[in-house]
């Protein structure tokens, strides 16, 4: 029973982390778009993608450590 509860908490935590990273990524993309409104939009897209990938990798590692 205790183990099942722990597994549920871990999966819920992973889901909420993914959700938060998604929301953060959307906000970040919006901010980057505002910063680089005069520059090429390609660079803002690249910056946003790199940041999102970095965030997700970091969160994935944190999730693995929590397991």
C-alpha positions as a printed Julia matrix, in Angstrom:
67×3 Matrix{Float64}:
  0.0    0.0     0.0
  2.77   2.4     0.98
  4.76   1.63   -2.17
  1.72   2.22   -4.41
  1.17   5.61   -2.77
  4.83   6.55   -3.36
  4.57   5.55   -7.06
  1.4    7.64   -7.43
  3.11  10.65   -5.85
  6.12  10.29   -8.16
  3.95  10.03  -11.3
  1.81  12.99  -10.17
  4.98  14.97   -9.47
  6.38  14.16  -12.92
  3.12  15.22  -14.55
  3.01  18.52  -12.64
  6.69  19.17  -13.46
  5.98  18.56  -17.16
  2.94  20.83  -16.99
  4.91  23.58  -15.23
  7.78  23.31  -17.71
  5.27  23.59  -20.56
  3.68  26.71  -19.08
  7.13  28.17  -18.37
  8.23  27.39  -21.94
  5.2   29.21  -23.37
  5.89  32.26  -21.16
  9.57  32.13  -22.12
  8.76  31.97  -25.84
  6.49  35.01  -25.41
  9.25  36.93  -23.59
 11.91  35.96  -26.15
  9.56  37.04  -28.95
  9.23  40.45  -27.28
 12.99  40.84  -26.81
 13.89  40.0   -30.4
 11.05  41.78  -32.15
 13.57  43.86  -34.16
 15.97  40.95  -34.84
 15.43  37.81  -36.89
 12.59  35.71  -35.47
 14.62  32.57  -36.35
 17.07  33.32  -33.52
 14.29  33.79  -30.97
 12.87  30.42  -32.03
 16.28  28.76  -31.65
 16.81  30.34  -28.21
 13.36  29.22  -27.07
 13.87  25.65  -28.35
 17.3   25.32  -26.71
 15.94  26.63  -23.41
 12.91  24.3   -23.51
 15.09  21.28  -24.3
 17.5   22.25  -21.53
 14.65  22.64  -19.04
 13.12  19.29  -19.96
 16.47  17.49  -19.72
 17.08  19.07  -16.31
 13.62  18.13  -15.08
 14.05  14.6   -16.45
 17.3   14.24  -14.48
 15.59  15.58  -11.33
 12.77  13.06  -11.87
 15.31  10.22  -12.19
 17.04  11.33   -8.98
 13.7   11.44   -7.13
 13.02   7.83   -8.14
